[in-house]
Structures are given as structure tokens and as C-alpha cells.
Amino acid sequence: MGCLKATLLKHRRLLAASVALAALAAAALTAYSLKGQYLLLTNEQSGRVLFCEPAALGSEFAVSFTHSVNKSPVTEYYTIANGQILLQALRYYTFGAGMPGGPEQGQTMRFEEGGAIIIEGFKRPMPRLVYNVGRSASHTLHWQGRDIPLNTLDAPGEPILFSVIVYPRILPALRIYPAPAKHTTREVAL
């Protein structure tokens, strides 16, 4: 009878271990299959991940800098929608090289006190959004209430590629990132 009890106890332990292992595998599979959308910034040349944070549908961000020619402030406003980065608006202070002379069809232009010129209504998908970290342009990402100078993410002169990825939520938490993006939107297949 003692041998039978030992065998039953051994089988119970194996069954408990098997159930626990199956539950762990199911939890891992569930965690892996839950996907999220992320704003990902990578060095365009090396693919090194510089920034990766959750980006809910409708998330907004801006990039401000000093224009290289007219030396005045410029801010470009973006929205993340349907897995894309869309240019929404532009704020600048001086007409001239590289700046719009006025709104295009469907856009509006207004002037604010202090001399700011704002053009809204772009809704323009940005299939490839790259900023070269300026040496004196002070490129700054404005994201979820934070101001992040791009020169704190990478060296001056380096190209930073902005993209939106759909990626298993568990992986960024583990600091596992995808290969560098070639365009702004993609679902990462692993």
C-alpha cells in the first residue's frame, strides 16, 4: 500500500507541475499576443532604438526647432492615427526659405499675438519622418507633457527616424525592440 501511495503522490506532483507549466505557457502566449501601438525613434543608419513608448490612437506630439535659414522658432504638430504619423499643423514666425507662403486647399492660416503664423489642417501622412539632430537647431520632441531634446537621444548630425509600430506589449517592457523601421507604420512580425 505504501508503494501505491508514493506512486499516486508522484503522479499528483507531475500533474500539478504539468498544469502549472500549461498555465504559465498560456499566460506567456496571452501576454505575447496582446499588441500595442508605439512611437519608436531609431537611429536611421544604425537601427539603434532611442525611444519607444506606448502611443494610443489619437496621441499627439510635436517637434520644435530653430529654422536653419531664418533662425526663428518652428514647431510641427503630429497626430498618430490608424498606425500612421500625420502632420496636423505648423507654427512659425517668418516667411521665407523652406516655410509655406500660405495655406493650401483645405488648410487655414491664422496669426497670433507675438507674431506666430499657424497653418492647420494638413492631415498629411508622413511615410518617412526623419529629423537630423541639429548642432544648433535645438530639436525637441514634445511628448505627453515632456520636452525631450533630440540631442539627449543621439549625437548631433545623426538621423532620427520616427515611426509607429504595432508590437507585442510584453517585449518593450523587457527592452526587446524590433529591427529598425523603413517607413513610419508597420506591424512587426516575429
C-alpha positions in Angstrom: 0.0 0.0 0.0 2.9 2.4 0.8 4.3 1.9 -2.8 0.8 2.8 -4.2 0.6 6.0 -2.1 4.1 7.0 -3.3 3.2 6.4 -6.9 -0.1 8.4 -6.6 1.8 11.2 -4.8 4.4 11.2 -7.6 1.7 11.4 -10.3 -0.1 14.2 -8.4 3.1 16.2 -8.3 3.7 15.6 -12.1 0.1 16.6 -12.8 0.4 19.8 -10.7 3.6 20.6 -12.4 2.1 20.0 -15.8 -0.9 22.2 -15.0 1.3 25.0 -13.7 3.5 24.7 -16.8 0.5 24.8 -19.1 -0.9 27.9 -17.2 2.5 29.6 -17.5 2.6 28.9 -21.2 -0.9 30.2 -21.7 -0.1 33.3 -19.8 3.0 33.9 -21.8 1.2 33.3 -25.1 -1.6 35.7 -24.0 1.0 38.4 -23.0 2.8 38.0 -26.3 -0.4 38.2 -28.3 -1.6 41.4 -26.7 -0.3 44.1 -29.1 0.1 47.8 -28.6 0.9 50.7 -30.7 4.2 52.5 -30.0 6.0 55.7 -31.1 9.5 54.4 -31.9 12.6 56.6 -32.6 15.6 54.9 -34.0 18.9 56.0 -35.4 18.1 55.6 -39.1 21.6 54.4 -40.0 22.4 52.0 -37.2 18.9 51.0 -36.2 19.6 51.6 -32.6 16.4 52.2 -30.6 16.5 55.6 -28.9 12.9 55.9 -27.7 9.9 53.6 -27.5 6.7 54.5 -25.7 3.0 53.5 -26.0 1.1 55.7 -28.4 -2.7 55.4 -28.1 -4.9 56.2 -31.1 -5.0 60.0 -31.4 -1.8 60.6 -29.5 -0.2 63.9 -30.3 3.3 65.1 -30.3 5.3 68.0 -31.7 8.9 68.7 -32.7 10.2 72.2 -32.3 13.5 73.6 -33.6 15.2 76.7 -34.8 15.0 77.1 -38.5 18.4 76.8 -40.1 18.0 79.7 -42.6 15.8 82.3 -40.9 16.9 81.4 -37.3 13.3 81.6 -36.0 11.4 79.0 -34.0 9.3 76.4 -35.8 7.0 73.7 -34.3 5.5 70.9 -36.3 2.5 69.2 -34.8 1.7 65.5 -35.4 -1.1 63.0 -34.5 -0.9 59.2 -34.5 -4.0 57.8 -36.2 -4.6 54.4 -37.8 -1.0 53.5 -37.3 0.3 56.5 -39.1 2.0 59.7 -38.3 0.0 62.7 -39.7 1.3 66.2 -39.9 -1.5 68.4 -38.5 -0.2 71.9 -38.1 2.8 74.1 -38.3 3.7 77.2 -36.3 6.5 79.5 -37.5 7.4 83.2 -37.3 8.9 84.2 -40.6 8.0 83.6 -44.2 11.0 82.5 -46.4 13.1 79.5 -47.5 11.5 76.2 -46.5 8.4 77.8 -45.0 4.9 77.9 -46.6 3.8 81.2 -48.1 0.2 80.4 -47.2 -2.3 77.6 -46.7 -3.1 75.0 -49.3 -6.6 73.9 -50.2 -8.4 72.7 -47.0 -6.0 74.4 -44.7 -6.4 77.5 -42.6 -3.9 80.2 -41.7 -4.0 82.4 -38.7 -1.8 84.9 -36.9 -1.3 85.0 -33.1 -0.1 87.8 -30.9 3.6 87.7 -30.7 3.9 87.1 -34.5 3.3 83.4 -34.7 1.9 82.1 -38.1 -0.1 78.9 -37.7 -1.3 76.7 -40.6 -3.7 74.0 -39.6 -5.5 71.2 -41.5 -2.6 69.4 -43.1 -3.7 65.8 -42.2 -0.7 64.7 -44.3 0.6 61.2 -43.7 4.4 61.2 -43.2 5.6 57.9 -44.7 9.1 58.8 -43.8 9.7 61.2 -40.9 13.4 61.9 -40.1 15.0 64.7 -38.2 18.7 65.1 -38.2 19.8 66.1 -34.7 20.9 69.7 -35.1 24.1 71.2 -33.8 22.4 74.5 -33.0 18.8 73.9 -34.0 17.7 72.6 -30.6 15.4 69.9 -32.0 13.0 69.0 -29.2 10.3 66.2 -29.0 7.2 67.3 -27.1 5.6 64.1 -25.9 3.0 63.5 -23.2 3.9 66.6 -21.3 7.6 66.2 -21.5 10.2 68.1 -23.5 12.9 65.7 -24.8 15.8 67.4 -26.6 16.8 65.1 -29.5 20.5 65.7 -28.7 19.9 63.7 -25.5 18.8 60.7 -27.5 21.6 60.8 -30.1 24.6 62.8 -31.2 24.3 66.0 -33.3 24.2 65.2 -37.0 22.6 61.8 -36.5 19.3 61.0 -38.3 16.4 60.0 -36.1 13.6 58.1 -37.8 10.2 58.5 -36.2 7.8 55.5 -36.8 4.7 53.9 -35.4 4.8 50.2 -34.7 2.3 47.6 -33.6 4.2 45.3 -31.4 3.6 42.7 -28.6 3.2 44.8 -25.4 5.4 42.5 -23.3 8.5 43.0 -25.4 9.2 46.7 -24.8 8.7 46.0 -21.1 11.5 43.5 -21.5 13.5 46.0 -23.5 13.3 43.9 -26.7 12.8 46.0 -29.7 12.1 45.4 -33.4 14.5 45.8 -36.2 14.8 49.4 -37.5 11.7 50.8 -39.4 12.0 51.6 -43.1 8.7 53.6 -43.1 6.5 55.1 -40.4 3.9 52.3 -39.9 4.3 48.6 -39.7 3.2 45.6 -37.8 6.2 43.7 -36.5 6.1 40.0 -37.4 8.2 37.9 -35.0 
